[in-house]
Amino acid sequence: MQFWYFSAFVLVALATSSCVTDGLSSARRTNLSAAQASISVAAGRTTRIDQYSFITSQCTEVPGVSSRVTRRADYGTVSIQRGRDYSPFPAGNSSARCNSQRVPVWVVLYSPARGYAGSDSFSYRKTFPDGRAIDVDVNVDVR
């Protein structure tokens, strides 16, 4: 069975990445990588920062995806929620047919404190069933 992974930073235009794994050998090792994003958000509005999932080529979720905030924002709140949304696989990818339907996703949201404008930052970790973990540091410009 093949597994597909996707992640997209909304409003950051970070490229979508995908990975094929057999689900066995990669599940025994832990890969930690890091990502950094800088975004501008409107004061007083909640903004979607990221969405990600781990789905099969048949568009079903692979259990074991998790996420947690590792460093809270100083001037706002970060929440990580479950949801359903469209996948962003490129044409030619065997999971591109999943793009036409909503699949289970994790969504990272940022809400600046009421009346705040300026710089903020936070971090979160997303962990996948194949053993990979990605630490994400986000710098926010609240306008």
C-alpha positions in Angstrom: 0.0 0.0 0.0 1.3 3.5 -0.8 0.8 6.4 1.6 0.7 10.1 0.5 1.4 13.1 2.7 0.5 16.7 2.0 1.1 20.0 3.7 0.3 23.5 2.6 1.0 26.8 4.3 -2.0 28.9 3.5 -1.1 32.5 2.7 2.6 31.7 2.7 2.7 30.0 -0.7 5.0 27.3 0.6 5.1 24.5 -2.0 3.2 21.3 -1.4 5.3 18.3 -0.7 4.4 14.7 -1.2 6.1 11.5 -0.1 5.7 7.8 -1.0 6.5 5.2 1.6 5.8 1.6 2.1 4.6 2.3 5.6 6.9 -0.3 7.1 10.6 0.6 7.0 9.9 4.3 7.5 7.6 3.6 10.5 10.6 2.3 12.4 12.7 5.5 12.1 12.0 9.0 13.3 12.7 11.9 11.0 12.6 15.4 12.5 12.7 18.3 10.2 12.0 22.0 10.6 10.1 24.6 8.6 9.8 28.3 9.0 7.1 30.6 7.8 6.5 34.4 7.9 3.0 35.6 7.3 1.0 38.8 7.6 -2.5 38.6 9.1 -5.2 41.1 9.6 -5.8 42.4 13.2 -8.9 41.1 14.7 -9.3 38.1 12.4 -8.6 34.4 12.7 -6.2 33.2 9.9 -5.6 29.7 8.7 -1.9 29.1 8.9 -1.5 25.5 7.7 -3.4 22.4 6.9 -2.0 18.9 6.5 -3.0 15.3 6.4 -1.7 11.8 5.7 -3.9 9.9 3.2 -3.8 6.9 1.1 -4.1 7.0 -2.7 -7.7 5.9 -2.2 -8.3 9.2 -0.3 -8.7 7.7 3.2 -6.9 8.9 6.2 -4.1 6.9 7.8 -4.5 7.0 11.6 -1.7 8.4 13.7 -1.4 12.0 12.6 -1.1 14.4 15.5 -0.2 17.9 16.2 0.5 20.2 19.2 1.6 23.7 19.9 5.2 23.7 21.2 5.5 27.4 21.8 2.5 29.6 22.4 2.0 33.0 20.7 2.7 36.0 23.0 0.1 38.3 21.5 -2.6 35.9 20.2 -3.9 32.3 20.4 -3.1 29.3 18.3 -5.5 26.4 17.9 -5.1 23.1 16.0 -8.4 21.6 14.9 -9.6 18.6 12.9 -11.5 19.4 9.7 -12.1 18.3 6.2 -10.8 20.1 3.1 -9.5 19.6 -0.4 -6.1 18.1 -1.0 -3.5 19.9 -3.1 -1.8 17.1 -5.0 -0.2 18.0 -8.3 -1.5 16.6 -11.6 0.1 13.3 -12.3 0.3 12.3 -8.6 -1.6 9.1 -8.1 -3.6 10.8 -5.3 -4.5 13.9 -7.4 -8.0 12.4 -7.8 -8.4 13.2 -4.0 -8.2 16.9 -4.9 -11.9 16.8 -6.0 -13.2 15.7 -2.5 -12.8 16.8 1.0 -10.4 14.6 3.1 -9.6 14.7 6.8 -7.1 17.4 7.6 -5.5 19.1 10.6 -5.9 22.9 10.5 -3.7 25.4 12.4 -5.4 28.7 13.2 -3.9 32.0 14.6 -6.0 34.7 16.2 -4.2 37.9 17.3 -5.2 39.5 20.7 -8.0 42.1 20.4 -6.5 45.4 19.5 -3.0 44.1 18.9 -0.8 45.1 15.9 2.8 44.1 15.6 5.1 41.1 15.6 4.3 37.7 17.1 5.5 34.2 16.8 4.7 30.6 17.8 5.7 27.0 17.1 4.0 23.7 16.6 4.9 20.1 15.8 3.1 17.9 13.3 3.8 14.1 13.6 2.9 11.5 11.0 2.3 7.7 11.2 5.5 7.0 9.2 7.6 8.4 12.0 8.3 11.8 10.6 7.9 14.9 12.7 8.1 18.5 11.5 8.7 21.4 13.9 7.2 24.6 12.4 8.2 28.1 13.6 5.9 30.9 12.5 6.7 34.6 12.5 3.5 36.7 12.3 3.1 40.3 11.3 -0.3 41.5 12.6 -1.6 44.6 10.7 
